[in-house]
Every structure is written in C-alpha cells, then in structure tokens.
Amino acid sequence: AKLLGAHAVTREVPIGTTERFRPDEMPESRLDMETARRCAAIADRNDVVIAFHNHMQINMRTYDSPLLDLSPRLMLNFDIGHFVAANETNAMDFIRKYRTRIFSIHLKDRTTPSKGSGNVRWGDGDTPLVPLFRYMLSEQWFPHCDIELEYPVPSGSTKTEEIYACNRFCRERI
C-alpha cells in the first residue's frame, strides 16, 4: 500500500474461526488477536491505516475488545448496510460510538433481519443514510465513503444510471 501511495488497506475483521454465528453471539474470544497484532505492527511500521471491514459478523460489541487499542492505525471500514442487515439496532449508535475510529464507510441500503436483510434501492431499506449524511455535515466529519451497488439493477436501468441515482439520493437529502 505504501509503495503504491495508498493511505490505507482494508481487510476482514480478524476472526479466529470459519464457523458461522449470529452477530449477537460474537464473543471477544472469536477475534484473532495474533493476526490483529501482526496487522498493527505492519500498519505502524509502514505508516498506513489497516481498516477492518465488516460483513454480517458485526454488532454493537464487536470492537469492545483490545483490538483497536493495538494501534491508532487500526481503524474501521464500516459497512453500514451489512450492519443493518445483521442487526435490529440503530447503526447511528454504532457510528457515534466509533466515529473516531471509522476511516471509511461503505454505503448501501439494506433491510433489517426481521425484513429479510435484503439489498434494496436507496430509500427503500432500513439503512439510516439520511441521518448519516446529516450527522456527517453537522459534525464536520468526512470519512471516505463508497457507494456500493449491490441491489439488483431494475429492468430498464443500468449500473451506471443506478450509481447516479444513489449520488442524487445523497445530494437531494442533505
């Protein structure tokens, strides 16, 4: 990453098992702290951020461990859509709790588990996109954000048109 001029790399949250589990069952013991220590040393030695990306293994307590204490360069690549699809709790609470450790955010709209955890068009799901954008503005906090197009492209549209639609969604609701 440093050689290429990148400021950060992302990788999965270091989980010490391939076993499937529900997010609310994830105890601290599932974190692979040896891998996390190695990541911290690499990040510190090379002055780059390693941002842990979450899929469905995240909840409000995932990072209530020594993981992020290993280095200030260990941060989060928070996928807000995956958080919503894995939990019935408010993603904004997570963002407020870990704001100083969030390097980047993957943006997508999804439904909660009680509604099927589906990928949907922006505005049709449960992801608090508008509250997120307003929070970012009010706090003057601007992490790197990526639009992730994961919902099925509607008939008569294209991936490019849908990315523009997501961008419009952002601009029109701030």
Summary of the structure (lengths in Angstrom):
residues: 174
radius of gyration: 16.6
end to end distance: 33.2
largest distance: 49.7
contacts: 499
relative contact order: 0.13
helix: 40%
strand: 18%
